[in-house]
Amino acid sequence: MGLGPSLSIRQSQQLVLTPQLRQAIQLLQLSNLELDAFLAEELSKNPLLETRSDEPDEQPSGDFASEEESSDEAPDDPGADDLIMGQADDDRPLDMDWQSEALETDSFADVVTSSGGEEGFDFERVQYSAASLAEHLQDQLHGASGAVGDLARIIAETLDETGYLTVPLEQIAELTGAPVQSVEQALELVQGLDPPGVGARSLAECLSLQARAADRYDPAMARLIDNLDLLSKGRMADLKRICGVDDEDLADMVRELRAYDPKPGCQLSGQGAAEVAPDVFVRRTRAGFAVELNQATLPRLLVNRRYYQELKAGPQDRASRAWLSECLQSANWLVKALDQRARTIVKTVSEIVKRQQGFFERGVSAMKPMTLRDVAEAIGMHESTVSRVTSNKYLLCDRGLFELKYFFGSGVASSEGEGGAAAEAVKAGIKELIDAESEILSDDAIAALLKQRGFDVARRTVVKYREAMGIGSSIQRRRLRKIAG
């Protein structure tokens, strides 16, 4: 064998992520609402793309399949053509109630405005909602003027999201150059605003403000609030002696105290819950469970081939022809990618429903342990693909709205040896036992009762799941029961 330089040919295989493949992966992990925003951006960039709502008797797979052909002689879109050529039929009778018909398409305000004899909109029904806690408080300080009013507005902006004042008054006085007495007056002004309890510097002060607002702040209630540590320890005998009340009065005071909000600012601060729309529907049929995509949140995407033919027939240079060809290729690929995404989601969710059929029939207590690998092997896909499909997507069924990730998780062994039980099923069993306990159950007792139900769990597993659900120990539950009387 020579030691000099030589030429050789070698074959190798490697996966190359093209821009189209990267975009397909991105589409797979988007929810329907996120995909809607993505398609809106694509529609603004590609003139050959258009949307049209699905007809009730049409199927998504058929719609996508009809657009997969990339031939220039593909049939035109009849819906768009009818609108352009003015061929849409309107066979509604002339004597119909046009006002009631307008309600189907126009807003309520448009109809009322056009009908002069109708009663105007009742603006008193419009409820005001502030964007934040600070804005809500400052709206109430609109009539406050002078230095104290200005300081009150500063304090309102300083409160945290729970409504507490965590900045010392001395620091506010130093930063504003105002005397501490004026800052205290401003804080007193803020503490008198709605919701009751805002501007407090401690839990005791927050409860005291709410008790004053409810006209329940008597000497006995004041002593009870000053000794919240004894209440947390369940030392009811000491509280009766300190407050000078009997059992009935103390129970009534504790009941009143528990009705107060320890974080009043959370009623207004922060943003509202994010809108969650289901991506998939699961319906019970005679043949089993049917899986359907939520087409209401997903526009139907079509390729406007008539417009392509018009642009292609017009005068254009080489760059314009290349751009037009790229737009057509991109549009065809996007429609095909959406079809593949829909099929992949339906295929994955169908396998989830098949494996968790007990949940859809009997509830969370019948859930089975399931991993991404189990579903991936069953449908012949990679584990990462299943992970992307189940990310940020929600399923709506008869039992409610659930994230697809909810159905995955580890489990515990079953005493019958038939696949075990999911962690959510064990948690549901623990919560059911604790909710129904007449006498406080220890963790060992709960583990023994779960074994009788077929869940082979240890005491430490019960402790882990109980703490994950935010349920206190037997000592804490016994203390709370004692406080509740």
C-alpha positions in Angstrom: 0.0 0.0 0.0 1.5 3.3 -1.1 2.0 6.2 1.3 1.4 9.0 -1.2 -1.7 11.1 -1.7 -4.7 9.5 -3.5 -8.3 10.1 -4.5 -11.2 8.0 -3.2 -15.0 8.1 -3.5 -17.1 7.6 -0.3 -20.9 7.4 0.1 -22.6 8.6 3.3 -26.1 9.5 4.4 -27.0 12.5 6.6 -30.1 14.3 7.5 -30.3 17.9 6.3 -32.9 20.2 7.7 -34.2 22.3 4.8 -36.1 25.5 5.5 -39.3 23.8 4.6 -38.6 20.9 7.0 -37.8 23.4 9.8 -41.1 25.2 9.1 -43.0 21.9 9.1 -41.5 21.1 12.6 -42.5 24.5 13.7 -46.1 24.1 12.5 -46.4 20.8 14.3 -45.8 22.3 17.7 -48.0 25.3 17.3 -51.5 25.4 18.8 -54.4 26.3 16.6 -54.5 29.9 17.8 -50.7 30.2 17.2 -51.1 28.6 13.8 -53.8 31.1 13.0 -51.4 34.0 13.7 -48.7 32.3 11.6 -51.1 31.8 8.6 -52.1 35.4 8.8 -48.5 36.4 8.4 -48.1 34.0 5.5 -51.3 35.4 3.8 -49.8 38.9 4.0 -46.6 37.7 2.2 -47.9 35.3 -0.4 -50.6 36.7 -2.8 -51.5 33.2 -4.0 -52.8 32.2 -0.6 -56.4 32.8 0.5 -58.7 31.5 3.2 -62.3 30.2 3.0 -64.5 28.9 5.7 -65.3 25.2 5.6 -68.7 24.0 4.6 -70.5 21.8 7.2 -70.4 18.7 5.0 -66.7 19.0 4.0 -63.8 17.2 5.6 -60.5 18.8 6.2 -58.5 15.9 4.7 -60.4 16.1 1.4 -59.9 19.9 1.3 -56.2 19.6 1.7 -55.9 16.7 -0.6 -57.6 18.6 -3.4 -55.0 21.3 -3.2 -51.9 19.1 -3.2 -51.6 19.0 -7.0 -49.0 21.5 -8.2 -50.2 21.6 -11.8 -50.9 25.0 -13.2 -54.1 23.6 -14.7 -55.7 22.8 -11.4 -59.4 23.6 -11.1 -60.3 27.1 -10.0 -61.7 28.0 -6.6 -65.5 28.3 -7.2 -66.2 30.3 -4.1 -63.9 33.1 -5.0 -64.9 33.1 -8.6 -68.6 33.4 -7.8 -68.0 36.5 -5.6 -65.7 38.1 -8.3 -68.1 37.5 -11.2 -71.2 38.5 -9.2 -72.9 35.1 -9.6 -73.8 34.6 -6.0 -77.5 33.8 -5.8 -79.8 35.7 -3.3 -83.2 34.1 -3.3 -84.4 35.6 -0.1 -88.0 36.9 -0.3 -88.6 40.6 -0.5 -91.0 40.7 2.4 -88.5 39.2 4.9 -87.6 40.8 8.2 -84.4 42.6 7.3 -83.8 43.8 10.8 -83.7 40.3 12.3 -81.7 39.2 9.3 -79.2 42.0 10.0 -78.6 40.6 13.5 -77.0 37.5 11.9 -74.2 39.6 10.3 -74.2 43.1 11.8 -73.4 44.2 15.3 -76.1 45.1 17.8 -75.0 48.7 17.7 -75.4 48.9 13.9 -79.0 47.6 14.1 -80.0 49.9 16.9 -78.5 52.9 15.1 -80.2 52.2 11.9 -83.6 51.8 13.5 -84.5 55.2 14.8 -87.6 54.0 16.7 -85.9 51.4 18.8 -84.7 52.1 22.3 -81.1 53.0 22.6 -78.4 50.9 24.1 -78.4 50.8 27.9 -74.9 52.0 28.9 -75.5 51.2 32.5 -75.1 47.5 31.7 -71.5 48.1 30.7 -69.3 47.1 33.6 -66.0 48.9 34.2 -62.9 46.9 34.6 -59.5 48.5 35.4 -56.4 47.3 33.7 -54.4 47.0 36.9 -54.7 47.5 40.7 -52.8 50.8 40.5 -55.2 52.1 37.9 -58.2 51.0 39.9 -56.9 52.8 43.0 -55.9 55.9 41.2 -59.4 56.2 39.7 -60.8 56.3 43.2 -58.2 59.0 44.1 -59.5 61.3 41.3 -60.9 63.7 43.8 -57.9 63.7 46.1 -55.8 66.8 45.7 -52.8 68.4 47.4 -49.6 66.8 48.6 -51.5 64.0 50.4 -53.3 63.0 47.2 -50.1 63.0 45.2 -48.5 60.8 47.8 -51.5 58.5 47.8 -51.1 58.0 44.1 -47.4 57.2 44.5 -48.3 54.6 47.2 -50.9 53.1 44.9 -48.2 52.6 42.2 -45.8 51.1 44.8 -48.1 48.3 46.0 -47.2 44.8 44.9 -49.6 42.6 42.9 -51.2 41.2 46.1 -52.0 44.7 47.3 -49.4 44.9 50.1 -47.0 47.8 50.7 -43.5 46.4 51.0 -41.6 49.7 50.9 -41.1 51.4 54.3 -42.8 54.7 54.8 -39.5 56.3 55.7 -38.1 55.4 52.3 -41.1 56.9 50.5 -40.7 60.0 52.6 -37.0 60.2 51.7 -37.6 59.7 48.0 -40.4 62.2 47.8 -39.0 64.7 50.2 -42.3 64.7 52.2 -42.6 64.4 55.9 -43.4 60.9 57.3 -46.7 62.2 58.8 -47.9 63.2 55.3 -47.0 59.8 54.0 -48.9 58.1 56.9 -52.0 60.2 56.0 -51.6 59.2 52.3 -51.4 55.5 53.3 -54.5 55.9 55.5 -56.3 57.3 52.4 -55.2 54.4 50.3 -56.2 51.8 52.9 -59.7 53.2 52.8 -60.1 52.4 49.1 -61.7 49.4 47.4 -60.9 46.5 47.6 -60.7 46.5 51.5 -57.3 45.4 52.8 -55.1 47.1 50.1 -52.2 49.1 51.4 -51.6 46.7 54.3 -48.0 46.0 55.5 -48.7 42.7 57.1 -51.4 40.0 57.1 -52.7 41.1 60.5 -53.1 44.7 59.2 -54.8 43.4 56.0 -57.4 41.4 58.0 -57.9 44.3 60.4 -58.7 46.7 57.5 -61.2 44.2 56.1 -62.8 43.7 59.6 -63.2 47.5 59.9 -64.8 47.7 56.4 -67.2 45.0 57.5 -67.9 46.8 60.9 -66.6 43.7 62.8 -63.5 45.1 64.3 -64.4 45.0 68.0 -61.9 44.4 70.9 -62.3 40.6 70.7 -61.6 40.5 67.0 -58.6 42.8 67.4 -57.2 40.4 70.0 -57.8 37.4 67.7 -56.0 39.1 64.8 -53.1 40.0 67.0 -52.7 36.3 67.9 -52.8 34.7 64.5 -49.9 32.5 65.5 -52.0 30.8 68.2 -54.8 30.3 65.6 -52.5 28.6 63.2 -51.4 26.2 66.0 -55.1 25.5 66.9 -54.7 26.7 70.5 -58.4 27.5 70.8 -58.5 27.4 74.6 -55.8 30.1 74.8 -57.7 32.2 72.2 -60.9 32.0 74.2 -59.1 33.2 77.3 -57.3 36.1 75.5 -60.4 37.2 73.6 -62.8 36.7 76.5 -65.4 34.8 74.5 -67.1 31.4 74.6 -66.8 28.6 72.1 -69.7 29.8 69.9 -68.4 33.4 69.7 -64.9 32.2 68.9 -66.1 29.9 66.2 -68.1 32.8 64.7 -65.1 35.1 64.7 -62.9 32.4 63.1 -65.5 31.9 60.4 -65.6 35.6 59.7 -61.8 35.8 59.6 -61.6 32.9 57.1 -64.0 34.7 54.8 -61.5 37.6 54.3 -59.2 37.8 51.4 -55.5 37.6 52.5 -54.4 38.9 49.1 -57.0 41.5 48.0 -54.8 43.0 45.2 -55.1 39.7 43.3 -58.7 40.6 42.5 -57.5 43.2 40.0 -53.8 43.0 39.5 -52.1 41.1 36.7 -53.6 40.0 33.5 -56.6 37.8 33.1 -56.4 34.1 32.3 -55.1 33.4 28.9 -57.7 32.4 26.3 -57.6 28.6 25.8 -59.3 27.1 22.8 -59.5 23.4 22.3 -57.4 22.1 19.4 -59.1 18.7 19.3 -62.6 17.4 20.1 -63.3 13.9 21.4 -66.9 12.8 21.0 -68.6 9.6 22.1 -70.3 7.7 19.3 -71.9 4.3 19.0 -68.7 2.9 17.5 -66.5 4.4 20.3 -64.8 7.8 20.5 -64.3 10.0 17.5 -61.4 12.5 17.2 -61.9 15.8 15.3 -59.8 18.9 14.8 -61.3 22.2 15.9 -61.8 23.8 12.5 -63.4 26.9 14.1 -60.0 28.2 15.2 -58.2 27.1 12.0 -58.9 28.8 8.7 -59.0 26.7 5.6 -56.1 27.6 3.3 -56.4 27.5 -0.4 -54.2 28.4 -3.4 -55.7 31.0 -5.7 -54.7 29.4 -9.1 -56.8 31.8 -11.1 -54.8 34.7 -9.8 -51.6 32.7 -10.5 -52.7 32.2 -14.2 -53.5 35.9 -14.5 -50.1 37.0 -13.2 -48.3 34.3 -15.3 -50.0 35.5 -18.5 -49.0 39.2 -17.9 -45.7 40.7 -18.9 -42.9 40.0 -16.5 -39.1 39.7 -16.4 -37.0 36.7 -15.2 -37.0 37.9 -11.5 -40.8 38.3 -11.5 -41.2 34.8 -13.0 -38.9 33.3 -10.4 -40.7 35.1 -7.6 -44.1 33.9 -8.9 -42.9 30.4 -9.1 -41.5 30.5 -5.6 -44.8 31.8 -4.3 -46.7 29.0 -5.9 -44.2 26.4 -4.6 -44.4 27.9 -1.1 -48.2 28.0 -1.2 -48.5 24.4 -2.4 -46.0 23.2 0.2 -47.7 25.0 3.1 -51.1 23.5 2.2 -49.5 20.1 2.1 -47.7 20.7 5.4 -51.0 21.7 7.0 -52.6 18.5 5.8 -49.8 16.5 7.2 -50.0 18.4 10.5 -53.7 17.6 10.8 -53.2 14.0 10.0 -50.4 13.7 12.5 -52.4 15.3 15.3 -55.5 13.2 14.7 -53.3 10.0 14.6 -51.5 10.9 17.8 -54.7 11.9 19.7 -56.5 8.8 18.5 -53.8 6.6 20.1 -54.0 8.6 23.3 -57.7 8.1 23.4 -57.3 4.4 22.7 -54.8 4.0 25.5 -56.7 6.1 28.0 -60.2 4.9 27.1 -60.8 4.2 30.8 -60.4 7.9 31.6 -63.0 9.0 29.0 -65.4 6.3 30.2 -65.0 6.3 34.0 -62.8 9.3 34.9 -59.4 10.1 36.2 -59.4 7.1 38.6 -59.1 4.8 35.5 -56.1 6.5 33.9 -53.1 4.3 33.0 -49.4 5.2 33.0 -48.3 6.3 29.5 -45.1 7.8 28.1 -44.3 9.5 24.9 -42.3 6.5 23.8 -45.4 4.2 24.1 -47.4 6.4 21.7 -44.5 7.0 19.4 -43.9 3.3 18.9 -47.6 2.6 18.4 -48.0 5.1 15.6 -44.6 4.6 14.1 -43.2 8.1 14.7 -40.3 9.5 16.6 -40.7 10.4 20.3 -39.7 14.0 19.6 -42.6 14.3 17.0 -45.1 13.1 19.6 -43.7 15.6 22.1 -44.2 18.5 19.6 -47.7 17.3 18.7 -48.8 17.3 22.4 -47.2 20.7 23.2 -49.5 23.7 23.8 -52.6 21.8 22.6 -55.8 21.1 24.4 -58.4 18.4 24.1 -62.1 19.0 24.8 -64.3 16.0 25.8 -67.3 15.3 28.0 -65.2 15.5 31.1 -63.8 18.9 30.4 -60.8 20.7 28.8 -57.4 19.0 29.2 -53.9 19.6 27.9 -52.6 16.7 25.9 -49.6 16.5 28.2 -52.0 15.7 31.1 -52.5 12.2 29.8 -48.8 11.3 30.0 -47.0 10.4 33.2 -45.5 7.7 35.3 -47.5 5.3 37.4 -47.5 2.8 40.3 -47.7 -0.9 40.3 -51.0 -2.6 40.5 -51.8 -5.4 42.9 -53.5 -7.2 40.1 -50.4 -6.8 37.9 -52.3 -5.4 34.9 -50.2 -2.5 33.8 -50.4 -0.4 36.9 -52.2 2.9 37.5 -51.3 6.5 36.5 -50.1 9.0 39.0 -53.2 11.1 38.4 -55.4 8.1 39.3 -53.5 7.6 42.6 -53.8 11.4 43.4 -57.5 11.2 42.7 -57.8 8.2 45.1 -55.8 10.0 47.8 -58.0 13.1 47.5 -61.2 11.0 47.6 -60.1 9.3 50.8 -59.2 12.5 52.5 -62.4 14.3 51.4 -64.5 11.4 52.8 -62.6 10.9 56.0 -64.7 11.0 59.2 -61.5 10.5 61.3 -58.2 11.9 60.2 -56.3 9.3 58.3 -52.5 8.9 58.6 -50.4 8.4 55.5 -49.9 4.7 56.4 -53.7 4.3 56.7 -54.2 6.0 53.3 -51.5 3.7 51.7 -53.3 0.6 53.2 -56.7 1.7 51.8 -55.2 2.4 48.4 -53.8 -1.1 48.3 -57.3 -2.4 48.9 -58.3 -0.5 45.8 -55.5 -2.1 43.8 -52.9 0.6 44.0 -49.6 -0.8 45.3 -48.2 2.4 46.8 -45.8 3.0 49.7 -46.2 5.6 52.4 -43.6 7.9 50.9 -45.5 7.8 47.6 -48.6 8.9 49.4 -46.7 11.8 51.1 -45.2 12.9 47.7 -48.6 13.0 45.9 -50.4 14.5 48.9 -47.9 17.4 49.1 -48.0 17.8 45.3 -51.8 18.4 45.6 -51.3 20.9 48.4 -53.0 18.8 51.1 -51.6 19.0 54.6 -50.5 16.2 56.8 -52.8 14.4 59.3 -51.6 16.8 62.0 -52.4 19.9 59.9 -55.8 18.5 58.9 -56.7 17.7 62.4 -55.7 21.2 63.5 -57.8 22.8 60.7 -60.8 20.7 61.7 -60.4 21.8 65.2 -60.3 25.4 64.2 -63.4 25.0 62.0 -65.3 23.7 65.0 
